[in-house]
Amino acid sequence: MRKKLTKKELQKHLHDKTKEQLIEEIWALTRKYDFVKHHYEEEINYSEITKLLNKYKKTITDLFNSTGANNIPKIKEIFLVIDEYKQLVGQHESITDLFLHTLNQSVNYAKNIGEINDIVKDNLENVLVDTLTTMVKEQTYGKYKKEILDIVEDLSNYKTELSTMLSNIISSNKPVTKKRK
């Protein structure tokens, strides 16, 4: 009768192998078992997507930071960056993450410039609508709902009118489609 493998036995077995032997053993397991292959594919892809996401977050942050008080970031430029990211990663929950980052940057920009005009309001609305639509499409609304509500609460401490507008969009609790301006 075969004895069940213990964690301690596995540790000893792996400790006795060189790095190259471990790589070969894992490689053999990926060829033999699809679930092992998928596990490592996800691990590697996650790492690459995280690097890519951070790069695109920085690009969006730079778009907001490169504008002065009189220059409003062009929403079309921001959405071009997001669209490019979407093409690279396909359907992935990190798109929601990028939209939330963009929404945060939009809110921070609105707070920093002081005077909120119609262009800023429209930009915030467009970003929020696209964020919510993406969350519904990617089925990440439940996961990110608290973050988006925190953003609106943060804004409510600054401008009630904008917070109310964003809250109304969120409370509709359905994907909204609006043409980007």
Secondary structure, 3 states (H helix, E strand, C coil): CCCCCCHHHHHHHHHCCCHHHHHHHHHHHHHHCHHHHHHHHHHHHHHHHHHHHHHHHHHHHHHHHCCCCCCCCCHHHHHHHHHHHHHHHCCCCHHHHHHHHHHHHHHHHHHHHCCCCHHHHHHHHHHHHHHHHHHHHCCCHHHHHHHHHHHHHHHHCCCHHHHHHHHHHHHCCCCCCCCCC
